């Protein structure tokens, strides 16, 4: 009976402490890693150059795009920061970049955290 009790205690200790493999990162580790942007972003692909102003701007005048704004806000929630460029947003959240209205380009507005179709 003593052997069975000792085996039960040993099993309980292993279950409680675990082996440490596959441990989820702590919240502090995730938020600090997510807040650090990648320093070496590749140059934007031709589609980004053609349809967007790659660098975010402040107080952009233009029409808000609901879908792209939603994708921007998901990016911000997941990464804990604004994207450094439209190319970073596109490569992370979009399969393709929708065509902006004729004569306009997509621009990320840092002030309002929206994507807008602004005049070129």
VOPAVO-164549 format. One record per residue: residue in three letters; x, y, z of N, C-alpha, C in turn. Coordinates in steps of 0.1 Angstrom, whole numbers, padded with zeros to 4 digits, always signed. Each point is the difference from the previous one (the first is absolute). Layout:
BEGIN
ALAXYZXYZXYZ/...
//
This chain:
BEGIN
UNK+0008-0012+0000-0008+0012+0000+0009+0013+0000/UNK+0011-0001+0008+0009+0011+0000+0006+0003-0014/UNK+0003-0010-0007+0005+0002-0014-0010+0006-0009/UNK-0012-0003+0001-0010+0006-0008-0002+0015+0003/UNK+0000+0003+0013-0001+0014+0005+0012+0008-0005/UNK+0012-0006+0001+0012+0007-0005-0001+0003-0015/UNK-0005-0010-0007-0001+0001-0015-0010+0011-0003/UNK-0011+0001+0007-0010+0010-0002+0006+0014+0003/UNK+0007+0002+0011+0007+0012+0003+0009+0004-0011/UNK+0008-0009-0005+0010+0003-0010-0007+0004-0013/UNK-0011-0007-0004-0008+0004-0011-0006+0014+0001/UNK-0005+0003+0012-0006+0013+0002+0010+0011-0001/UNK+0012-0002+0005+0011+0010-0001+0003+0002-0015/UNK+0001-0010-0008+0003+0002-0014-0011+0007-0007/UNK-0012-0003+0003-0011+0007-0006-0001+0015+0003/UNK+0003+0003+0013-0001+0013+0005+0011+0009-0006/UNK+0013-0006+0000+0011+0008-0004+0002+0000-0015/UNK-0004-0011-0007+0002-0001-0014+0015-0001-0004/UNK+0002-0002-0012+0014-0001-0005+0005+0013-0005/UNK-0008+0010-0003+0004+0013-0005+0000+0000-0015/UNK-0001-0011-0007+0000+0001-0015-0014+0005-0004/UNK+0000+0007-0011-0012+0005-0006-0007+0010+0009/UNK+0007+0006+0009-0006+0011+0008-0004+0012-0008/UNK-0011+0006+0003-0004+0012-0007+0009+0011+0006/UNK+0004+0010-0009+0007+0011+0005-0008+0009+0009/UNK+0006+0006+0010-0007+0009+0009-0005+0012-0008/UNK-0011+0006+0006-0006+0012-0007+0011+0011-0002/UNK+0008+0002+0010+0011+0010-0001+0009-0003-0011/UNK+0004-0013-0002+0008-0003-0011-0006+0002-0014/UNK-0013-0003-0001-0007+0002-0013-0001+0015-0003/UNK-0005+0008+0010-0002+0014-0003+0013+0007-0003/UNK+0011-0003+0006+0012+0007-0003+0006-0005-0013/UNK-0002-0012-0004+0005-0005-0013-0009+0006-0011/UNK-0013+0001+0002-0009+0005-0010+0002+0015-0002/UNK+0005+0007+0010+0001+0014-0001+0013+0004-0008/UNK+0009-0009-0002+0012+0003-0007-0002-0003-0015/UNK+0001+0011-0008-0002-0002-0014+0012-0006-0006/UNK-0001-0007-0011+0011-0006-0008+0007+0012-0006/UNK+0013+0001+0003+0008+0011-0005+0003-0001-0015/UNK+0001-0011-0006+0004-0002-0013-0012-0004-0009/UNK-0008+0010-0004-0011-0003-0008+0004+0000-0015/UNK-0004-0009-0008+0003-0001-0014-0006+0012-0007/UNK+0005+0003-0012-0006+0011-0008-0014-0004-0004/UNK-0010+0009-0001-0013-0004-0003-0001-0006-0014/UNK-0009-0010-0002-0002-0005-0013-0007+0010-0010/UNK+0001-0003-0013-0006+0010-0009-0015+0004+0002/UNK-0008-0010+0005-0014+0003+0002-0001+0010+0012/UNK+0008-0001+0010+0000+0010+0011+0004+0014-0006/UNK+0010+0000-0008+0004+0013-0005-0010+0006-0009/UNK-0007-0008-0008-0010+0005-0009-0013+0005+0007/UNK-0004-0007+0010-0013+0003+0006+0000+0007+0014/UNK+0012+0002+0006+0000+0005+0013+0011+0011+0002/UNK-0002+0007+0010+0011+0008+0005+0006-0009+0011/UNK+0012-0005-0002+0005-0010+0009+0002+0005+0014/UNK+0005+0012+0002+0002+0006+0013-0012+0005+0007/UNK-0004-0004+0012-0011+0006+0007+0001+0015+0001/UNK-0011+0007+0001-0001+0014+0002-0009+0004+0011/UNK+0000+0013+0003-0009+0005+0011-0011+0009-0006/UNK-0012-0001+0005-0011+0008-0004-0003+0000-0015/UNK-0001-0012-0006-0002-0001-0014-0015+0003-0004/UNK-0001+0008-0010-0013+0003-0005-0004-0010-0011/UNK-0011-0007+0002-0004-0010-0010-0011-0008+0006/UNK-0005-0010-0009-0011-0008+0004+0005-0013+0007/UNK-0006-0003+0012+0004-0011+0008-0005-0013-0007/UNK+0009-0010-0001-0004-0013-0005-0002-0009+0012/UNK-0013-0005+0001-0003-0008+0012+0008-0013+0001/UNK+0002-0007-0011+0007-0013+0000+0014+0002+0003/UNK+0007+0009-0006+0014+0002+0002+0003+0006+0014/UNK-0009+0008+0005+0001+0005+0014-0002-0011+0010/UNK-0009-0009-0003-0002-0012+0009+0013-0008+0000/UNK+0006-0002-0011+0013-0008-0001+0011+0007+0008/UNK+0000+0013-0001+0010+0008+0007-0002-0001+0015/UNK-0012+0001+0004-0003-0001+0015+0003-0014+0005/UNK-0002-0011-0008+0004-0013+0004+0015-0001+0001/UNK+0007+0006-0009+0015+0000+0000+0004+0007+0013/UNK-0006+0011+0004+0004+0008+0012-0003-0008+0012/UNK-0011-0007+0001-0004-0008+0011+0010-0012+0002/UNK+0004-0007-0012+0008-0011+0001+0015+0003+0003/UNK+0005+0011-0006+0014+0004+0001+0002+0010+0011/UNK-0010+0007+0005+0001+0010+0010+0007+0013-0005/UNK-0001+0002-0013+0007+0012-0005-0006+0003-0014/UNK+0003+0012-0006-0004+0003-0013+0010-0006-0010/UNK-0004-0004-0012+0009-0005-0010+0010+0011-0004/UNK+0012-0003-0003+0010+0010-0005-0003+0004-0014/UNK-0007-0008-0007-0003+0004-0014-0013-0008-0005/UNK-0005+0005-0011-0012-0007-0006+0004-0014-0004/UNK+0013-0002-0005+0005-0013-0004+0000-0010+0012/UNK+0003+0005+0012+0000-0009+0011-0014-0004+0004/UNK-0010+0009-0001-0014-0003+0002-0005-0010-0010/UNK+0004+0002-0013-0005-0008-0011+0006-0014+0001/UNK+0013-0001+0003+0006-0013+0001-0005-0008+0012/UNK-0005+0006+0010-0004-0006+0012-0015-0004+0000/UNK-0009+0009-0006-0014-0001+0001-0008-0002-0013/UNK+0007+0002-0011-0008+0000-0013+0005-0010-0010/UNK-0009-0007-0007+0004-0009-0011+0004+0009-0012/UNK-0007+0011-0002+0002+0009-0011-0005+0014+0004/UNK+0005+0010-0007-0004+0013+0003-0011+0004-0010/UNK-0012+0004+0006-0011+0004-0009+0004+0013-0007/UNK-0005+0002-0012+0003+0012-0007-0007+0012+0007/UNK+0007+0011+0002-0006+0012+0005-0009+0007-0010/UNK-0008+0009+0003-0008+0007-0010+0009+0008-0009/UNK-0004+0002-0012+0008+0006-0011+0006+0013+0005/UNK+0013+0002-0002+0007+0012+0004+0003+0001+0015/UNK-0001-0011+0007+0003+0000+0015+0009-0011+0003/UNK+0006+0001+0012+0009-0011+0005-0005-0002+0015/UNK+0003-0013+0004-0003-0004+0014+0011+0006+0009/UNK-0004+0006+0011+0009+0006+0009-0004-0004+0015/UNK+0009-0003+0008-0002-0003+0014+0000+0013+0007/UNK-0010+0004+0007-0001+0012+0009+0004-0004+0014/UNK+0012+0004+0004+0004-0003+0014-0008+0006+0011/UNK-0005+0012-0003-0008+0007+0010-0013-0007+0003/UNK-0007-0004-0010-0013-0006+0002+0000-0016-0001/UNK+0011-0006-0003+0002-0014-0002-0010-0006-0010/UNK-0001+0007-0011-0009-0004-0011+0008-0001-0013/UNK-0005-0007-0010+0006+0000-0013-0010+0008-0009/UNK+0006+0010-0007-0009+0009-0008+0005+0000-0015/UNK-0010+0003-0008+0003+0002-0015+0002+0015-0001/UNK+0013+0004-0002+0003+0014-0001+0005+0004-0014/UNK-0002+0012-0003+0005+0005-0014+0015-0001-0001/UNK+0004-0004-0012+0015-0002-0002+0007+0013+0000/
//
